[in-house]
Amino acid sequence: MALTLERLDHVVINCRDAEVTASWYQRVLGMSREVFGPDKRTCLKFGNQKFNVRPTGAANWATADADQPGSLDLCFVTTTPMREVVAHLQACGVTILKGPVPQTGAIGTLTSVYFHDPDKNLLEIGSYQREA
């Protein structure tokens, strides 16, 4: 029998400060924050996705051998026009490192901008929609 994967359920973001990280993702990317479980862990939700926010070195939390903040490269897909994405990021004081530029995504060509979160993870917001 072959293994068939359906979807990605969640990602764990290792960070230096869970409060700073959660607040930034809420403010800049519009995610909603929730607290869950007996350990009162923090997660950020958007669409049908979830990020668990893990302070580096947190006890009793299974993780990779190197739980380094700033080691993720993540791409988010939006239907918001790219000019509005750029304006929003600038209004939030986020420095755009690159873009808008065409990139190859999972289902075709998207237009993307790149920037860092507070831990220097590389984030990309891309749109598959063509703009006039």
C-alpha positions in Angstrom: 0.0 0.0 0.0 1.3 3.5 -0.9 1.1 6.4 1.5 -1.0 9.3 0.3 -0.8 12.6 2.0 -3.8 14.8 2.0 -2.6 18.2 3.3 -0.4 20.0 5.7 -2.2 20.5 9.1 0.1 22.8 11.0 3.6 24.3 11.3 5.5 25.0 14.5 7.3 28.4 14.5 10.2 28.4 16.8 10.7 31.9 18.2 12.6 33.9 20.8 9.5 35.5 22.3 6.0 34.0 21.8 4.2 37.2 22.7 6.2 39.3 20.2 5.8 36.7 17.5 2.1 36.2 18.0 1.4 39.9 18.2 3.3 40.5 15.0 1.5 37.8 13.0 -1.8 39.1 14.3 -1.0 42.7 13.3 0.8 42.2 10.1 -0.8 39.0 8.6 -4.2 39.2 10.3 -4.0 35.8 12.0 -6.1 35.0 15.1 -4.5 33.9 18.3 -5.8 31.0 20.4 -4.5 29.3 23.6 -4.9 25.6 23.7 -4.1 22.5 25.8 -3.2 22.0 29.4 0.2 23.7 28.9 -1.6 26.9 27.6 0.3 26.9 24.3 -0.3 29.6 21.7 -1.3 29.1 18.1 -2.1 31.4 15.3 -4.9 30.5 12.8 -5.7 31.6 9.3 -8.0 29.9 6.9 -7.9 26.1 7.6 -4.2 26.4 8.8 -2.6 26.7 12.1 0.9 27.8 13.4 1.9 26.6 16.9 4.2 29.2 18.4 7.0 27.6 20.3 9.6 29.5 22.3 13.0 28.0 21.6 14.1 25.6 24.3 10.5 25.1 25.6 10.4 22.1 27.9 8.1 19.1 27.1 7.5 20.0 23.5 8.8 17.6 20.9 10.8 19.4 18.2 13.5 19.0 15.7 17.1 18.7 16.9 17.8 22.3 16.1 14.8 24.5 17.1 16.4 27.7 15.7 14.3 30.8 15.4 14.7 32.3 11.9 15.1 29.0 10.1 11.8 28.9 8.2 11.0 30.0 4.7 7.2 30.2 4.3 5.0 31.2 1.4 1.5 32.4 2.0 -1.1 32.7 -0.9 -3.5 35.7 -1.0 -6.3 36.9 -3.2 -5.6 40.5 -2.1 -4.2 42.6 -5.0 -0.4 42.8 -4.7 -0.4 46.6 -4.6 -2.6 46.4 -1.5 -0.3 43.8 0.1 2.7 46.1 -0.5 0.8 49.1 0.9 -0.3 47.1 4.0 3.2 45.8 4.7 4.7 49.3 4.3 2.0 50.7 6.7 3.0 48.1 9.2 6.6 49.2 9.0 7.7 45.9 7.3 10.7 46.2 5.0 10.1 44.4 1.7 13.3 42.6 0.8 12.3 41.7 -2.8 9.3 42.1 -5.1 6.8 42.1 -6.3 8.4 39.6 -8.6 7.1 36.5 -10.5 7.8 33.2 -8.9 7.0 29.5 -9.5 4.4 28.3 -7.0 2.9 24.9 -6.3 0.1 25.4 -9.0 1.6 27.9 -11.3 3.2 31.4 -11.5 2.5 33.8 -8.7 3.5 37.4 -8.0 5.4 37.6 -4.7 6.9 39.9 -2.1 9.5 38.8 0.5 10.1 40.1 4.0 11.2 39.0 7.5 9.2 38.4 10.7 10.6 39.4 14.1 12.8 36.3 14.2 14.1 36.8 10.7 12.1 33.9 9.2 11.8 34.6 5.4 8.2 35.1 4.5 6.7 35.4 1.1 3.2 36.5 0.2 2.2 35.5 -3.3 -0.9 35.9 -5.5 -1.9 33.7 -8.5 -4.2 36.4 -9.7 -3.2 38.7 -12.6 -3.5 42.4 -11.9 -4.5 45.0 -14.4 
